[in-house]
Amino acid sequence: MTEQITTLEATWLSVTEFTQVAGLQQTELVALVEVGVLKPIGQSLNDWSFDSNAMTLARRLRRIREDLELDLDTHALALGFRLLERITELESALNRAQVAQLQDRG
């Protein structure tokens, strides 16, 4: 149990660490939190910590912006994220339905 807690603690990053690893400016990070895309732990910017899921998301958003070579504002990135998130949910639901259908046949 102690090993698991240590592993979980190691995944939390401060704002400075997060912006460096994710390749985001602090203003971009704040904007993504304000629109609800990223959800840190902590009450203020100085107290915020981000987990590995937030890091994955931030990297994904950065790749979208870089791959498309677009100068998107944070709200456009947030919208893009929400659409990608919804697509992922729908794909998962479709996969579950297909598995259930195959099980019903067998």
C-alpha positions as CSV (number, residue, x, y, z in Angstrom):
1,M,0.0,0.0,0.0
2,T,2.8,2.4,0.8
3,E,4.4,1.8,-2.7
4,Q,1.1,2.8,-4.3
5,I,0.8,6.0,-2.4
6,T,4.4,7.0,-3.2
7,T,3.7,6.3,-6.9
8,L,0.6,8.5,-6.8
9,E,2.4,11.3,-5.1
10,A,5.1,11.3,-7.7
11,T,2.7,12.0,-10.5
12,W,1.6,15.4,-9.1
13,L,3.3,18.4,-10.7
14,S,3.5,22.1,-9.6
15,V,2.5,24.9,-12.0
16,T,6.2,25.5,-13.0
17,E,6.9,21.8,-13.6
18,F,3.6,21.3,-15.5
19,T,4.2,24.3,-17.8
20,Q,7.7,23.1,-18.6
21,V,6.8,19.5,-19.3
22,A,3.6,20.4,-21.2
23,G,5.2,23.2,-23.2
24,L,2.5,25.7,-22.2
25,Q,2.9,29.3,-21.1
26,Q,1.5,30.0,-17.6
27,T,-1.1,32.3,-19.1
28,E,-2.3,29.4,-21.3
29,L,-2.4,27.1,-18.3
30,V,-4.5,29.6,-16.3
31,A,-6.9,30.0,-19.3
32,L,-7.3,26.3,-19.6
33,V,-8.1,26.0,-15.9
34,E,-10.6,29.0,-16.2
35,V,-12.5,27.3,-19.0
36,G,-12.6,24.0,-17.1
37,V,-10.4,21.9,-19.3
38,L,-7.7,21.4,-16.7
39,K,-8.7,20.8,-13.1
40,P,-5.9,21.3,-10.6
41,I,-5.8,20.5,-7.0
42,G,-5.4,23.7,-4.8
43,Q,-7.1,27.0,-4.3
44,S,-4.7,29.4,-6.0
45,L,-2.2,29.4,-8.8
46,N,0.7,29.0,-6.3
47,D,-1.0,26.0,-4.7
48,W,-2.1,24.2,-7.9
49,S,-0.9,20.7,-8.6
50,F,-1.7,18.6,-11.7
51,D,-1.8,14.9,-12.1
52,S,-0.6,12.7,-15.0
53,N,-4.1,12.8,-16.7
54,A,-3.8,16.6,-16.9
55,M,-0.4,16.3,-18.3
56,T,-1.6,13.9,-21.0
57,L,-4.4,16.3,-21.9
58,A,-2.1,19.3,-22.0
59,R,0.3,17.5,-24.3
60,R,-2.6,16.4,-26.5
61,L,-3.8,20.0,-26.8
62,R,-0.3,21.2,-27.6
63,R,0.1,18.6,-30.3
64,I,-3.2,19.6,-31.9
65,R,-2.1,23.2,-32.1
66,E,1.3,22.3,-33.4
67,D,0.2,19.6,-35.9
68,L,-2.4,21.8,-37.4
69,E,0.0,24.8,-37.3
70,L,-2.8,27.0,-36.0
71,D,-2.7,29.9,-33.7
72,L,-5.7,28.9,-31.7
73,D,-6.8,30.7,-28.6
74,T,-7.5,28.8,-25.4
75,H,-11.2,28.7,-26.0
76,A,-10.8,27.1,-29.4
77,L,-8.4,24.5,-27.9
78,A,-10.9,23.9,-25.1
79,L,-13.7,23.3,-27.7
80,G,-11.4,21.0,-29.7
81,F,-10.6,19.1,-26.5
82,R,-14.3,18.7,-25.6
83,L,-15.1,17.4,-29.1
84,L,-12.2,14.9,-28.9
85,E,-13.3,13.8,-25.5
86,R,-16.9,13.3,-26.7
87,I,-15.6,11.3,-29.7
88,T,-13.6,9.1,-27.3
89,E,-16.7,8.5,-25.2
90,L,-18.8,7.6,-28.2
91,E,-16.1,5.2,-29.6
92,S,-15.9,3.5,-26.2
93,A,-19.7,3.1,-26.1
94,L,-19.7,1.7,-29.6
95,N,-17.0,-0.8,-28.7
96,R,-18.9,-1.9,-25.6
97,A,-22.1,-2.3,-27.7
98,Q,-20.2,-4.4,-30.3
99,V,-18.7,-6.6,-27.7
100,A,-22.1,-7.1,-26.1
101,Q,-23.6,-8.0,-29.5
102,L,-20.9,-10.5,-30.2
103,Q,-21.4,-12.1,-26.8
104,D,-25.1,-12.3,-27.4
105,R,-24.5,-14.2,-30.7
106,G,-22.1,-16.7,-29.1
